[in-house]
């Protein structure tokens, strides 16, 4: 079964909700499993649980099928997300444009031309879809 990973903030921001809405649509269209990921940073820990994340998502979107909720703790947001994507061998990643922007800034320190989509495609064996706050996607 196809696995889609979608990193979100907790509590859900408007931008995270737009990203998650697109990920839900894609997972329904492809009959895929959806992994909703929140990274609880050690330095800003809110002690978010999977139950907290699930309740927030279900308040916004109702009960969802083929969805798992994952909360990872880490120091670096982008690194923790990448570890989850690689560890779960995701087929597709849906990220918000703000998250893509943070990854681009991080990559700028390492590379001259930090195209996050191309970087992730080169590093990961999966499709990357970026969603802006209006729900517009780019692949």
N, C-alpha and C positions, 0 to 999 in steps of 0.2 A: 504494500500500500504506500502511496505517495505521502511523504511527511513535509508539512509546511511549518516553519518556525516564524513566529512574529513576536519580536521584543516590544514590550509596552511599559509605560510608567504606571506606578501605583501611588495614589489613586489615579484612575484613568484621566488623562488630560484630553482636551478636544482633539488634539493631534493624534494621540494614541488611539482614541476611539475611531477616527477616520482610517487609520492604518489597520486596525483590527477589523473594521467593517469590510475593507477590501480583502483582507486575508480570509475572513469567513466566506465571502462571496466566492473567492477562488477555490477554497477547500470544498465548498458545496458543489461547484461546477465540476471539479475533478474527482469528487468522491474521495477526498484525501483526509488524512488525519492532521489535525491542527494542534500545534504545541504553542501555547501562550506563555511567553517567558518574561519574567520581571527579574531584574538584577537589583538586589538589596545591597548597596555598597556598605562595606564595613565602616567607613568613615562617616556615613550619614544614615546608619541603619535605623529603619523604622520597624524592624522585626516583623516584616510582612510574611504572612503564611500563605500556603497554597489556598487555604479556605478563604482568606481575605481576598485574594486575587480572583478566585472563582466567583465569589459573591458579587464583586464589583463588575465583572464581565457579564454575569447573568442579570444583574440589575439593568444594565445598558442594552443587552441583546437577547435576553431570555435564555432558557436552557438550550444548550448546544450539544449536538451529537459529535462523536469522534474528536473530542477536544480533551487535551490534558493540560494541566496548569503546573508550571514549573517556576519555583523561586530559587535562584542561585545567589550565593553571597560571593562578593569579590571586591577587589580594590580598584580595578580598572573596568569600567563598563564595557568598552569595546572588546577587550580581551576576553571577558567572561562570556559575552554573547558569541564571539567566534568559537570559544571552547565548546559551548553548547551546540552550535551548528555542526561543528566537526564531530563531536562526541555522539550526536544523534544521527549523523549521516543524513542530514536534511536534503531533500530534493529541491526545495524552494524556500527562499527567505523573503519575507515582506517587511521592509523597514520604512520608517518615516523619513522624510527629507531632512528633518533636523538631525536624526541619528546619522544619516549619510554625511551631513555636513561636519559632524564631530569626527567621524572616521577620516574624512578628507583632511581635516586639520592635523590629525595624528599622523597620517601618511605623508603630509607635506614635509614633516621633519625627516622622513626616510627617503622620499622620492621627489623628483622634480615635477612630475605631472601626476598628481594623486587623483585619478579617476576611480572613485570608490567602486563603481559597478564593475569596471574592468579588473581592478585589484581583487575583489571578492570572487569574480568568475575565475581568475587565474589561481587563486589560493584554494577555492572551494569547488567541489564538483556539484554545483547546484545553480539554479536560476535565482537572480536577485531582482526583486521588484521594489521600486521606491514610490512611496505615496506622500503627496503633500497634504496640507491641512484641509484642502478642499476635496480630498479624495481622488485627485487626479494621479494616475500612475504612469511610471516610465519603466521600461524593461531594459 
